[in-house]
């Protein structure tokens, strides 16, 4: 009888609430039907072996040395960082062979990293109990402290807690979340620009620092505690002021979007997406020509309620609310326009909100 087990964690698309998570604000992501799976089998030699089907690359690690392993700026930093966090919590790690297969495209702003982290955490736990919130927290620590990207907890949280047919309105300060059922009259379409500009990671760190500068100038612990009146009267440089303006107005847009979704107001939801993108372009300065084109072109296609960039920025995906009857025409029109403008063919993903991480194959009784 096989001792293989399979653990699955989804990627996510963030409907609205960009860069608000590390400012302890509000976000509204959905877990995707696109996921990363980690297949585990016992390791015959006592080591941890990690194989990526996508990269056709295998790396091996001595379990005894994992606790003191250092990042290598390599894709294995994500699972190794998770392993280190589990060891720090006192878990013994069994020697395993991990085979990673993923449907979540890398560099697209759909959180392939969090999906890998959460699936790896479940795989290494091998069914041992750890509260779901602690799984999300340790995966965030792995990315922020070991991989070195100072991210908020949104991606890992929704990968753990996602629910079918619902978005998740997360308060990143309290870590409390409400599930928001989305209106049936719109499909969520992510459009991959097929570009990811190298500025992304360094600019992300810069935005984190600029928000911290703005919070300090406002005399608050984080921008969650600031308001627009105080921002208007504060003495600070232009860039931190613009970053703070985006964060404060974006938090408000999340709450307005939730209210519109619950009221079934698709036009208001679409308008808020467009407003969010305009702020990311002008105030947060994280878009790029390809992404701006996709948003502007989508907004002119009949049946599209609204569009915006989603993810860290400088490429990746847009998220679009589209009348289900118009999806085919939307894809054809946008693909043709983008190919003509940039000689690139975008990829389209129908985003069906799905459940969070879980084991999908369990060993039979007595195995």
RAGI-V379744 format. One record per backbone hydrogen bond with DSSP energy under -1.0 kcal/mol. CO is the residue of the C=O (numbers start at 1). NH is the residue of the N-H. E is the energy in kcal/mol with one decimal. If there is no record, write none. Layout:
# RAGI-V379744
((CO,NH,E) (CO,NH,E))
This chain:
# RAGI-V379744
((5,40,-3.0) (6,360,-2.2) (6,361,-1.2) (7,38,-2.8) (8,358,-2.3) (9,36,-3.0) (11,32,-2.6) (13,30,-2.3) (16,28,-1.7) (20,25,-2.8) (21,24,-1.8) (25,172,-3.0) (27,170,-1.8) (28,15,-1.9) (29,168,-2.7) (30,13,-2.0) (31,354,-2.4) (34,11,-2.5) (35,103,-2.8) (36,9,-2.3) (37,101,-2.6) (38,7,-2.1) (39,99,-2.6) (40,5,-1.9) (41,97,-3.3) (48,61,-2.7) (49,98,-3.6) (50,59,-2.6) (51,100,-3.4) (52,56,-1.6) (52,57,-1.3) (57,52,-2.6) (59,50,-3.1) (61,48,-2.7) (62,65,-1.4) (63,66,-1.1) (66,69,-1.5) (74,77,-2.5) (75,78,-1.4) (76,80,-2.5) (77,81,-2.5) (78,82,-1.8) (79,83,-2.4) (80,84,-2.5) (81,85,-1.8) (82,86,-2.2) (83,87,-2.4) (84,88,-2.3) (85,89,-1.2) (86,91,-2.3) (87,90,-1.5) (95,43,-1.9) (96,49,-2.6) (97,41,-1.5) (98,51,-3.2) (99,39,-2.8) (100,53,-2.6) (101,37,-3.4) (108,317,-1.1) (110,12,-2.3) (111,115,-1.8) (112,116,-2.0) (113,117,-2.6) (114,118,-2.9) (115,119,-2.2) (116,120,-2.3) (117,121,-2.4) (118,122,-2.2) (119,123,-2.2) (120,124,-2.9) (121,125,-2.0) (122,126,-1.6) (125,128,-1.6) (131,135,-1.7) (132,136,-2.1) (133,137,-2.5) (134,138,-2.6) (135,139,-2.0) (136,140,-2.1) (137,141,-2.4) (138,142,-2.1) (139,143,-1.7) (140,144,-2.9) (141,145,-3.0) (142,147,-2.5) (143,148,-1.4) (143,149,-2.2) (149,151,-2.7) (153,157,-2.6) (154,158,-2.6) (155,159,-1.7) (156,160,-1.5) (157,161,-2.9) (158,162,-1.7) (159,357,-1.9) (162,356,-1.8) (163,166,-1.6) (165,182,-1.3) (167,180,-2.9) (169,178,-2.0) (170,27,-1.6) (171,175,-2.7) (176,171,-2.7) (178,169,-3.1) (180,167,-2.9) (187,322,-2.5) (188,351,-2.9) (189,320,-2.1) (190,349,-2.6) (191,318,-2.0) (192,347,-1.3) (195,316,-2.8) (197,200,-2.1) (199,203,-2.8) (200,204,-2.2) (201,205,-2.0) (202,206,-2.0) (203,207,-2.5) (204,208,-2.1) (205,209,-2.2) (206,210,-2.6) (207,211,-2.3) (208,212,-1.8) (209,213,-2.2) (210,214,-2.2) (211,215,-2.5) (212,216,-2.3) (213,217,-2.3) (214,218,-1.7) (215,220,-2.4) (222,225,-1.8) (223,226,-1.5) (227,231,-2.1) (228,232,-2.3) (229,233,-1.1) (237,241,-1.8) (238,242,-2.7) (239,243,-2.6) (240,244,-2.6) (241,245,-2.4) (242,246,-2.1) (243,247,-2.1) (244,248,-2.8) (245,249,-2.3) (246,250,-2.6) (247,251,-2.3) (248,252,-1.3) (249,253,-2.0) (250,254,-2.2) (251,255,-1.6) (252,256,-2.2) (253,257,-2.7) (254,258,-2.4) (255,259,-2.0) (256,260,-2.3) (257,261,-2.8) (258,262,-2.4) (259,263,-1.4) (260,265,-2.8) (264,266,-1.3) (265,269,-2.0) (266,270,-2.5) (267,271,-2.3) (268,272,-2.1) (269,273,-1.6) (270,274,-2.0) (271,275,-2.3) (272,276,-2.4) (273,277,-2.3) (274,278,-2.2) (275,279,-1.7) (276,280,-2.3) (277,281,-2.3) (278,282,-2.6) (279,283,-2.2) (279,284,-2.1) (280,286,-1.9) (286,314,-3.2) (288,292,-2.9) (289,293,-2.3) (290,294,-2.2) (291,295,-2.3) (292,296,-2.6) (293,297,-3.1) (294,298,-2.2) (295,299,-2.0) (298,301,-1.7) (301,304,-1.9) (303,323,-3.3) (306,321,-2.3) (308,319,-3.0) (314,197,-2.9) (316,193,-2.9) (317,310,-2.4) (318,191,-2.3) (319,308,-1.6) (320,189,-2.6) (321,305,-2.7) (322,187,-3.9) (323,326,-2.4) (326,330,-2.8) (327,331,-2.6) (328,332,-2.2) (329,333,-2.8) (330,334,-2.6) (331,335,-2.3) (332,336,-2.3) (333,337,-2.2) (334,338,-2.5) (335,339,-2.5) (336,340,-2.1) (337,341,-2.0) (338,342,-2.9) (339,343,-1.8) (347,192,-3.2) (349,190,-2.6) (353,165,-1.9) (358,8,-3.1) (364,367,-2.0))
